[in-house]
Amino acid sequence: MNNIIQNILVIASVATALLFLIKKFFWKAPKQKKACDKDNCGCH
């Protein structure tokens, strides 16, 4: 029984790590539109 629980925890840990790496390096976030042009409006 303990072996099954260990396998589930290992698979969940690996899946979480892979999702984190995919989100960090490969997920393309939508580009934000700039509300200001070249003047300093305090949005930077």
Contacts in CASP RR format, 6 or more apart in sequence:
PFRMAT RR
TARGET T0000
AUTHOR 0000-0000-0000
METHOD contacts of the structure
MODEL  1
MNNIIQNILVIASVATALLFLIKKFFWKAPKQKKACDKDNCGCH
34 43 0 8 1.000
35 41 0 8 1.000
35 43 0 8 1.000
36 42 0 8 1.000
36 43 0 8 1.000
END
